[in-house]
Amino acid sequence: MSNNLLKGKKGIISGALNNMSIAWKVAEKAHEQGAQIILTNAPIAMRMGEINGLSEKLGNAPIIPADATNMDDLDNLITKSMEHFGGKFDFMLHSIGMSPNVRKGKHYTDLNYEWYKQTMDVSAMSLHKMLATAMKKDALNDWGSVVALTYIAAQRTFPDYSDMADAKSLLESIARSFGYHYGTAKKIRINTISQSPTVTTAGSGVKGFDGFINYSEAMSPLGNADAAACADYCVAMFSDLTRYVTMQNLFHDGGFSNTGVTQPVVERFATDI
Ligand SMILES: NC(=O)c1ccc[n+]([C@@H]2O[C@H](COP(=O)([O-])OP(=O)(O)OC[C@H]3O[C@@H](n4cnc5c(N)ncnc54)[C@H](O)[C@@H]3O)[C@@H](O)[C@H]2O)c1
């Protein structure tokens, strides 16, 4: 159901790889709520061509390939987006993450440091690069909103999340630091949404993901939040109803982050002494 929460708003959505991607759902929901959208992803991620189907569903939303670590690509993305929209726009979604160390099974205590740099660049510095490019080009309307997706491994240790945990800590810090500067300069708000484990291509890359997601479900009073619910939250953050929320890490996790233990988990560990 549409409440036209984003009527008249325009924005860029990164990271829609396939219909399991969180960004895919955000694009669908933002469109449903009246937004005009431009889709972007790494050129290599376009090979499967699935993004074309999403573009059609969104009324032929333009697709502008950009490697989010490459400043020329980002310059082109922002310039072309402004051309398409006929000026400034209102929101951006950063839904990008990748760790070569996790992908190739390198243990956290024995990282490949070139890959570690790539993890940081793709998963965290890319947010800084997107924001810096948008700011230089004065691409966002006042009170615009930028959201990046993160995970609670930034605050607490989940061993198999490996160097992605470090990247998420940096990502959340960039949201705060850039949020200060872009906020004072242009009233742009920047937040991270810390999402429950979700079955997607990136999510399932984490070793033992099954156990991980089931544990999280058992430890969340409301259960794990799914990608569609995360998309609803992103839409709310892009809307004018959240104008004074900035520089925050917002947990969207069914209560997991504030739960010490749940009754089902206690019962699982109970022994008759
Ligand atoms: N799935 C989960 O359990 C979960 C939980 C919390 C947070 N997140 C975060 O949500 C975001 C989206 O992930 P997802 O779960 O939808 O998985 P996904 O695999 O569908 O999305 C990850 C995206 O990152 C893109 N990407 C990778 N390298 C890139 C680059 N150099 N330039 C541009 N794009 C690049 C990929 O093409 C892909 O579209 C990530 O930041 C992820 O860490 C996921």
The ligand as a Tripos MOL2 file, in Angstrom:
@<TRIPOS>MOLECULE
LIG
   44    48     1     0     0
SMALL
NO_CHARGES

@<TRIPOS>ATOM
      1 N1         22.4220   -9.9760    4.4610 N.am      1 LIG1
      2 C1         22.6750   -9.7050    5.7370 C.2       1 LIG1
      3 O1         22.6140  -10.5770    6.6110 O.2       1 LIG1
      4 C2         23.0280   -8.2910    6.1290 C.ar      1 LIG1
      5 C3         22.8600   -7.8840    7.4780 C.ar      1 LIG1
      6 C4         23.2150   -6.5870    7.8430 C.ar      1 LIG1
      7 C5         23.7460   -5.7290    6.8760 C.ar      1 LIG1
      8 N2         23.8940   -6.1600    5.5620 N.ar      1 LIG1
      9 C6         24.4840   -5.2390    4.5820 C.3       1 LIG1
     10 O2         23.5270   -4.9260    3.5940 O.3       1 LIG1
     11 C7         24.2230   -4.4840    2.4300 C.3       1 LIG1
     12 C8         23.6300   -5.1680    1.2160 C.3       1 LIG1
     13 O3         23.9210   -6.5400    1.2310 O.3       1 LIG1
     14 P1         22.8650   -7.6800    0.8630 P.3       1 LIG1
     15 O4         22.7500   -8.5530    2.0430 O.co2     1 LIG1
     16 O5         21.6580   -7.1010    0.2430 O.co2     1 LIG1
     17 O6         23.6830   -8.5460   -0.2010 O.3       1 LIG1
     18 P2         23.9050   -8.4140   -1.7940 P.3       1 LIG1
     19 O7         24.9910   -9.3710   -2.1120 O.co2     1 LIG1
     20 O8         22.6150   -8.5760   -2.5040 O.co2     1 LIG1
     21 O9         24.4240   -6.8970   -1.9690 O.3       1 LIG1
     22 C9         25.7710   -6.5080   -1.8640 C.3       1 LIG1
     23 C10        26.0120   -5.5870   -3.0490 C.3       1 LIG1
     24 O10        27.2920   -4.9610   -2.9950 O.3       1 LIG1
     25 C11        27.6540   -4.7490   -4.3430 C.3       1 LIG1
     26 N3         29.0660   -4.4320   -4.4990 N.ar      1 LIG1
     27 C12        30.1320   -5.2210   -4.1360 C.ar      1 LIG1
     28 N4         31.2710   -4.6010   -4.5050 N.ar      1 LIG1
     29 C13        30.9220   -3.4060   -5.0740 C.ar      1 LIG1
     30 C14        31.6620   -2.3260   -5.6190 C.ar      1 LIG1
     31 N5         33.0120   -2.3320   -5.6690 N.pl3     1 LIG1
     32 N6         30.9950   -1.2600   -6.1330 N.ar      1 LIG1
     33 C15        29.6260   -1.2240   -6.0960 C.ar      1 LIG1
     34 N7         28.8800   -2.2200   -5.5730 N.ar      1 LIG1
     35 C16        29.5280   -3.3020   -5.0740 C.ar      1 LIG1
     36 C17        27.2870   -6.0850   -4.9850 C.3       1 LIG1
     37 O11        27.2820   -6.0370   -6.4060 O.3       1 LIG1
     38 C18        25.9180   -6.3290   -4.3960 C.3       1 LIG1
     39 O12        24.9000   -5.7640   -5.1880 O.3       1 LIG1
     40 C19        25.7030   -4.7680    2.6840 C.3       1 LIG1
     41 O13        26.3340   -3.5950    3.1500 O.3       1 LIG1
     42 C20        25.6300   -5.8000    3.7920 C.3       1 LIG1
     43 O14        26.8270   -5.8650    4.5540 O.3       1 LIG1
     44 C21        23.5270   -7.4120    5.1870 C.ar      1 LIG1
@<TRIPOS>BOND
     1     1     2 1
     2     2     3 2
     3     2     4 1
     4     4     5 ar
     5     4    44 ar
     6     5     6 ar
     7     6     7 ar
     8     7     8 ar
     9     8     9 1
    10     8    44 ar
    11     9    10 1
    12     9    42 1
    13    10    11 1
    14    11    12 1
    15    11    40 1
    16    12    13 1
    17    13    14 1
    18    14    15 2
    19    14    16 1
    20    14    17 1
    21    17    18 1
    22    18    19 2
    23    18    20 1
    24    18    21 1
    25    21    22 1
    26    22    23 1
    27    23    24 1
    28    23    38 1
    29    24    25 1
    30    25    26 1
    31    25    36 1
    32    26    27 ar
    33    26    35 ar
    34    27    28 ar
    35    28    29 ar
    36    29    30 ar
    37    29    35 ar
    38    30    31 1
    39    30    32 ar
    40    32    33 ar
    41    33    34 ar
    42    34    35 ar
    43    36    37 1
    44    36    38 1
    45    38    39 1
    46    40    41 1
    47    40    42 1
    48    42    43 1
@<TRIPOS>SUBSTRUCTURE
     1 LIG1         1 GROUP 0 **** ****
